Amino acid sequence: MFRALLIAALTAAGFGAQAQTWPTKPITFLNPFPAGGGTDTFARPIAARLSETIGQQVIIENQGGAGGTVGATNASRRAPDGYNWFFGAVHHTIAESLYARLNYNLERDFEPITVAAFVPNVVVVHPKYADRIKTLKDLIAYLRANPGKFNYGSAGNGTTHHLSVELFKTMTKTFIVHIPFQGAGPLIPALLSGTVDMAFDGMGTSSVQIKAGKLIPLAITSPKRSPVLPNVPTMMEAGLPGYEVRTWYGLWAIKGTPQPIKDRMWKEIVAAMDTPQLKKIWAEQGAEAGGMSQADMTKLVRSEIEKWAKVVKDAGAKVDN
């Protein structure tokens, strides 16, 4: 027993020393979506701020594909040395039940650090429907009258863009054709061109287009209105009570990363989000800052996995991969 305690003490001391010297080289945040999407919106400002405060560059590595699961798979295989991190999203809690096979497990292979931002989705349609669809009730009536003739775009299978609409379809008994993209970055040009009729997009990527008159907003999916689009009603106000979805983005450590390093990263990110520069960016995106503890994010991940598993089951949605 004494020997075991001694080994544990020496190991803890070693990790403590490692955390004091960490980092000694650049750090990578693997973002499992293409550049220009919602994840990038929050990952890049945090990385830029950390690069200033911890003495080493924090690099964003984008690896899009299969609704974020390609990047997640690659991240799970990286060394748990404090130089590899996974900047993912709520989408990965959905993938756990949506995909028939995954080469990783979110709870087994990663350890939550904190949520960076909570962002409401906004229901948007292309202006070519401006004469027919002005409200959420108009949209529902149009979809019921034209089953299968309307399409929606998403940032990929298993993203909240995807399952938000599947939940909407279940609740409204409508049918809309799904067109998945490799991230919100590629989705927006298709939506602006009219190739895609509508989307339940993140506020961060749609608000600028809405203000420019290039997209028509019908409702916000959060329980209260957004200060970024104060005139856009919530889903409940627009006539669909009980509907609530919000996207969130956060940082995970690779399983096995030393606890002192995880603790240091948590403190650095919370401090970064408390700066005027990042507060301004978050406010412009209509985002609520995160900063929850590692334990609380662990609980959030578990509850989201359970929540979305029910949505996937009710919608009958599956992805064979």
C-alpha positions as CSV (number, residue, x, y, z in Angstrom):
1,M,0.0,0.0,0.0
2,F,2.8,2.3,0.9
3,R,4.5,1.6,-2.4
4,A,1.3,2.3,-4.3
5,L,0.8,5.6,-2.5
6,L,4.4,6.6,-3.2
7,I,4.0,5.9,-6.9
8,A,0.8,7.9,-7.0
9,A,2.5,10.8,-5.2
10,L,5.4,10.8,-7.6
11,T,3.2,10.5,-10.6
12,A,1.1,13.5,-9.4
13,A,4.3,15.4,-8.8
14,G,5.4,14.6,-12.3
15,F,2.2,15.8,-13.8
16,G,2.3,18.9,-11.7
17,A,5.8,19.8,-13.0
18,Q,4.6,19.0,-16.5
19,A,1.7,21.4,-16.1
20,Q,4.1,24.2,-14.9
21,T,6.3,23.9,-17.9
22,W,3.5,23.3,-20.4
23,P,3.3,24.4,-23.1
24,T,6.8,24.2,-24.7
25,K,5.6,24.0,-28.3
26,P,2.6,24.9,-30.5
27,I,-0.9,23.5,-29.6
28,T,-3.4,22.2,-32.0
29,F,-7.2,22.5,-31.8
30,L,-8.7,20.1,-34.2
31,N,-11.9,21.5,-35.6
32,P,-13.9,18.8,-37.4
33,F,-15.7,21.2,-39.8
34,P,-14.4,23.3,-42.7
35,A,-13.3,26.8,-42.2
36,G,-15.9,29.5,-42.1
37,G,-18.5,27.6,-40.1
38,G,-20.0,28.2,-36.6
39,T,-17.2,26.2,-34.9
40,D,-14.6,28.4,-36.4
41,T,-16.5,31.5,-35.3
42,F,-15.6,30.7,-31.7
43,A,-12.6,28.5,-31.9
44,R,-10.4,31.0,-33.7
45,P,-10.9,34.0,-31.3
46,I,-10.1,31.7,-28.4
47,A,-7.1,30.3,-30.1
48,A,-5.8,33.8,-31.0
49,R,-6.2,35.0,-27.4
50,L,-4.5,31.9,-25.9
51,S,-1.6,32.4,-28.4
52,E,-1.0,35.7,-26.6
53,T,-1.4,34.5,-23.0
54,I,0.3,31.1,-22.8
55,G,3.4,31.8,-24.8
56,Q,2.8,29.3,-27.7
57,Q,0.8,29.5,-30.9
58,V,-2.6,27.7,-30.8
59,I,-3.3,26.4,-34.3
60,I,-6.8,25.6,-35.7
61,E,-6.7,22.5,-37.9
62,N,-9.9,22.0,-39.9
63,Q,-10.8,18.4,-40.9
64,G,-14.4,18.4,-42.2
65,G,-16.4,15.4,-43.3
66,A,-19.3,13.1,-42.3
67,G,-21.0,15.6,-40.0
68,G,-17.8,16.2,-38.0
69,T,-17.2,12.5,-37.3
70,V,-14.1,12.2,-39.6
71,G,-12.3,14.9,-37.6
72,A,-13.5,13.4,-34.3
73,T,-12.1,10.0,-35.3
74,N,-8.7,11.5,-36.1
75,A,-8.7,13.6,-32.9
76,S,-9.4,10.5,-30.8
77,R,-6.2,8.9,-32.2
78,R,-3.9,11.8,-31.3
79,A,-1.5,11.8,-28.3
80,P,-3.0,12.9,-25.0
81,D,0.0,15.1,-24.3
82,G,-1.7,18.5,-23.9
83,Y,-0.8,19.6,-27.4
84,N,-3.7,18.0,-29.1
85,W,-7.3,19.1,-28.3
86,F,-10.7,18.6,-29.9
87,F,-12.9,21.7,-30.5
88,G,-16.2,20.1,-31.3
89,A,-19.9,20.8,-30.9
90,V,-23.3,19.5,-29.8
91,H,-23.4,17.7,-33.1
92,H,-21.1,15.0,-31.7
93,T,-23.7,14.1,-29.0
94,I,-26.2,13.5,-31.9
95,A,-23.8,11.4,-33.9
96,E,-23.6,8.8,-31.0
97,S,-27.2,7.6,-31.9
98,L,-27.5,8.7,-35.5
99,Y,-24.5,6.9,-37.1
100,A,-24.7,3.1,-37.4
101,R,-21.0,2.9,-36.8
102,L,-18.4,5.3,-35.3
103,N,-14.7,4.7,-35.0
104,Y,-14.6,6.6,-31.7
105,N,-16.9,7.1,-28.7
106,L,-17.4,10.7,-27.4
107,E,-17.5,9.7,-23.7
108,R,-14.8,7.0,-23.9
109,D,-12.2,8.8,-26.0
110,F,-12.5,12.4,-24.9
111,E,-12.7,14.4,-21.7
112,P,-14.8,17.6,-21.6
113,I,-13.1,20.8,-20.7
114,T,-15.7,23.5,-21.1
115,V,-18.4,24.9,-23.4
116,A,-17.2,28.0,-25.3
117,A,-20.6,29.3,-26.5
118,F,-24.3,28.6,-26.7
119,V,-25.9,29.8,-29.9
120,P,-29.6,29.7,-31.0
121,N,-30.5,28.5,-34.4
122,V,-32.6,30.6,-36.7
123,V,-35.2,29.4,-39.2
124,V,-34.3,31.1,-42.5
125,V,-35.8,30.8,-46.0
126,H,-34.5,32.1,-49.4
127,P,-36.1,35.5,-50.5
128,K,-37.5,33.8,-53.6
129,Y,-40.3,32.7,-51.2
130,A,-40.9,36.2,-49.8
131,D,-44.4,36.5,-51.4
132,R,-45.6,33.2,-50.0
133,I,-43.7,32.6,-46.7
134,K,-43.5,35.5,-44.2
135,T,-44.1,33.6,-40.9
136,L,-43.5,30.2,-39.4
137,K,-47.2,29.4,-39.8
138,D,-46.9,30.2,-43.5
139,L,-43.9,27.8,-43.8
140,I,-45.8,25.0,-42.2
141,A,-48.9,25.5,-44.4
142,Y,-46.7,25.6,-47.5
143,L,-44.9,22.4,-46.5
144,R,-48.1,20.6,-45.9
145,A,-49.5,21.7,-49.2
146,N,-46.3,20.8,-51.1
147,P,-44.8,17.7,-49.5
148,G,-41.3,16.8,-50.8
149,K,-41.1,19.9,-53.0
150,F,-39.1,21.9,-50.5
151,N,-35.6,21.2,-49.4
152,Y,-33.4,22.2,-46.5
153,G,-29.7,22.4,-46.1
154,S,-27.6,21.4,-43.1
155,A,-23.9,21.5,-42.0
156,G,-23.9,17.7,-42.4
157,N,-25.6,14.5,-41.1
158,G,-25.9,14.5,-37.4
159,T,-25.5,18.3,-36.9
160,T,-28.1,20.4,-35.1
161,H,-28.9,21.9,-38.5
162,H,-30.0,18.4,-39.5
163,L,-31.8,17.1,-36.4
164,S,-33.4,20.5,-35.7
165,V,-35.4,20.1,-38.9
166,E,-36.1,16.4,-38.3
167,L,-37.6,17.4,-34.9
168,F,-39.6,20.1,-36.6
169,K,-40.8,17.7,-39.3
170,T,-42.0,15.3,-36.5
171,M,-43.8,18.0,-34.6
172,T,-45.4,19.5,-37.7
173,K,-46.0,16.3,-39.7
174,T,-44.3,17.7,-42.7
175,F,-41.8,16.3,-45.2
176,I,-38.8,18.3,-46.4
177,V,-35.9,16.9,-48.5
178,H,-32.5,17.0,-46.7
179,I,-29.4,18.3,-48.5
180,P,-26.3,17.8,-46.2
181,F,-23.1,19.8,-46.7
182,Q,-19.6,19.4,-45.2
183,G,-20.2,22.3,-42.8
184,A,-21.9,25.6,-42.4
185,G,-19.3,27.3,-44.5
186,P,-20.3,25.5,-47.7
187,L,-24.0,25.6,-46.7
188,I,-24.3,29.4,-46.7
189,P,-23.4,30.0,-50.4
190,A,-25.9,27.3,-51.4
191,L,-28.6,28.9,-49.3
192,L,-27.8,32.4,-50.6
193,S,-27.9,31.2,-54.2
194,G,-31.3,29.6,-53.7
195,T,-30.0,26.1,-54.4
196,V,-31.2,25.4,-50.8
197,D,-34.7,26.6,-49.9
198,M,-34.3,26.8,-46.2
199,A,-32.2,26.0,-43.1
200,F,-32.2,26.0,-39.4
201,D,-28.8,27.7,-39.3
202,G,-26.7,28.9,-36.4
203,M,-27.1,32.6,-35.6
204,G,-23.4,33.1,-36.0
205,T,-23.4,32.3,-39.7
206,S,-26.8,33.7,-40.7
207,S,-27.3,36.9,-38.8
208,V,-25.1,39.0,-41.2
209,Q,-27.0,37.6,-44.2
210,I,-30.4,38.3,-42.5
211,K,-29.4,41.9,-41.8
212,A,-28.3,42.3,-45.4
213,G,-31.8,41.2,-46.6
214,K,-30.3,38.0,-48.2
215,L,-32.3,35.6,-46.0
216,I,-35.7,35.8,-44.4
217,P,-35.8,34.9,-40.7
218,L,-39.0,33.2,-39.4
219,A,-38.2,32.2,-35.9
220,I,-35.4,31.7,-33.2
221,T,-35.1,28.2,-31.8
222,S,-34.1,29.3,-28.3
223,P,-36.6,29.9,-25.5
224,K,-36.1,33.7,-25.6
225,R,-35.5,36.2,-28.4
226,S,-32.0,37.1,-29.4
227,P,-30.7,40.7,-28.9
228,V,-29.0,40.3,-32.3
229,L,-32.4,39.9,-34.0
230,P,-34.9,41.3,-31.5
231,N,-37.8,41.4,-34.0
232,V,-37.6,37.7,-34.8
233,P,-40.0,35.6,-32.6
234,T,-39.2,32.4,-30.8
235,M,-40.7,29.2,-32.1
236,M,-43.3,29.3,-29.3
237,E,-44.2,32.9,-30.2
238,A,-44.4,31.9,-33.8
239,G,-46.9,29.1,-33.2
240,L,-44.9,25.9,-32.3
241,P,-44.9,25.5,-28.5
242,G,-42.5,23.0,-27.0
243,Y,-39.8,23.4,-29.6
244,E,-36.4,24.4,-28.3
245,V,-33.0,23.8,-29.7
246,R,-29.7,25.5,-29.3
247,T,-26.2,24.8,-30.7
248,W,-23.2,24.8,-28.5
249,Y,-19.5,24.5,-29.2
250,G,-16.8,23.3,-26.7
251,L,-13.4,22.0,-26.1
252,W,-12.5,18.4,-25.2
253,A,-9.1,16.9,-24.2
254,I,-7.9,13.6,-25.6
255,K,-8.6,10.9,-23.1
256,G,-5.5,10.5,-20.8
257,T,-4.4,14.2,-20.9
258,P,-2.9,15.0,-17.5
259,Q,-5.4,16.6,-15.1
260,P,-3.1,19.6,-14.2
261,I,-2.9,20.5,-17.9
262,K,-6.7,20.2,-18.4
263,D,-7.1,22.4,-15.4
264,R,-4.7,25.0,-16.8
265,M,-6.5,24.9,-20.2
266,W,-9.9,25.4,-18.5
267,K,-8.6,28.5,-16.6
268,E,-7.0,30.0,-19.7
269,I,-10.2,29.6,-21.8
270,V,-12.4,31.0,-19.1
271,A,-10.1,34.0,-18.7
272,A,-10.0,34.5,-22.5
273,M,-13.8,34.6,-22.8
274,D,-13.9,37.2,-20.1
275,T,-11.9,39.7,-22.2
276,P,-13.7,42.7,-23.9
277,Q,-12.6,41.5,-27.3
278,L,-14.2,38.1,-27.0
279,K,-17.2,39.4,-25.2
280,K,-17.8,41.7,-28.2
281,I,-17.5,38.8,-30.7
282,W,-19.9,36.6,-28.7
283,A,-22.4,39.5,-28.4
284,E,-22.3,40.1,-32.2
285,Q,-23.1,36.4,-32.8
286,G,-26.0,36.4,-30.3
287,A,-24.1,33.8,-28.3
288,E,-24.1,33.1,-24.6
289,A,-20.6,32.5,-23.2
290,G,-19.9,29.1,-21.6
291,G,-17.2,28.6,-19.1
292,M,-18.8,25.7,-17.2
293,S,-16.6,23.3,-15.2
294,Q,-15.3,20.1,-16.6
295,A,-17.7,18.2,-14.4
296,D,-20.7,20.2,-15.6
297,M,-19.8,19.8,-19.2
298,T,-19.5,16.1,-18.6
299,K,-23.1,16.1,-17.3
300,L,-24.2,18.3,-20.3
301,V,-22.7,15.8,-22.8
302,R,-24.5,12.9,-21.2
303,S,-27.9,14.7,-21.1
304,E,-27.5,15.8,-24.7
305,I,-26.7,12.3,-25.9
306,E,-29.9,11.1,-24.2
307,K,-32.0,13.9,-25.6
308,W,-30.9,13.5,-29.2
309,A,-31.1,9.7,-29.1
310,K,-34.9,10.2,-28.5
311,V,-35.2,12.7,-31.4
312,V,-33.3,10.3,-33.7
313,K,-35.5,7.4,-32.7
314,D,-38.8,9.4,-33.1
315,A,-37.7,10.8,-36.4
316,G,-36.4,7.4,-37.7
317,A,-33.2,9.1,-38.8
318,K,-30.2,6.9,-39.4
319,V,-26.9,7.3,-41.3
320,D,-25.1,4.2,-42.6
321,N,-21.4,4.8,-42.7
